[in-house]
Amino acid sequence: MFEFVAKALSKIFGSKSERDLKALWPRVEEINNFFEEYQSLSNDELRNKTREFKDRIADYLSDIDDRIKEYQEQLNETPNMHPDEKEQIYNDIDELQKDRDQKLEEVLDDLLHEAFAVMKETARRFKEQDKVEATANDLDRELAPNRDHLTIKGDKVYYDTRWDAAGIDINWNMVHFDVQLIGGMVLHQGRISEMATGEGKTLVSTLPAYLNALSGLGVHIITVNDFLAKRDAKWNGPLYEFLGITVDCIEYYQPNSPDRKEAYEQDIVYGTNNE
């Protein structure tokens, strides 16, 4: 009887996943509206969106960050503080940090449509052009000596849209479909997005990875083996780097080595579930 009622209700109201998907469709439309708007931006203007997003996050968190900084300065400037008072300050900082985490979640959710659209528009430009030209910045100049697909000429940088990813010749030809936008939102919400082989999991990951990298707290993308970690870091890396986001894979370096430690400090870090 229960199963019969459950099936009947599902037909009327839809399954939980169907209701979740239905709730996300308006957000897909908003992402695509920004995507169409951003097509009129120059490459430099598109790249500058990353700085704009980071500034908006910093502004949203500025009050609470100032309060945390004041407490930390108070601790540093008063080494002989009474233990009870010190404990209270640490407790206050912990509470403020929880509030900060909540506010960060809020501002990232507010930026989601624009950030996803920036990544989708970047993918479109890489698909439709052999080389993507922009004004060279410090990150471009730092990366150029170690990137075969990146060339500096004067004040310009040229991103070749064909490169090697762990021995695989990549000629970028992907732009996010609506279903992949949904997958990206589901991942950003901390839920599981089940996708079959060939449905674009690697591409989906670029969306929440870029969005959350804007926080400056780092993003870890975990795969099941070394090859996939190395491949995906190289596969998607040029898109992240074009937008000013650093990326590396810890599997290239020996455990406990300085290079591995430096890899962990990048905005987006690829690794395996054995780490």
Summary of the structure (lengths in Angstrom):
residues: 275
radius of gyration: 21.7
end to end distance: 48.0
largest distance: 74.7
contacts: 793
relative contact order: 0.11
helix: 64%
strand: 13%
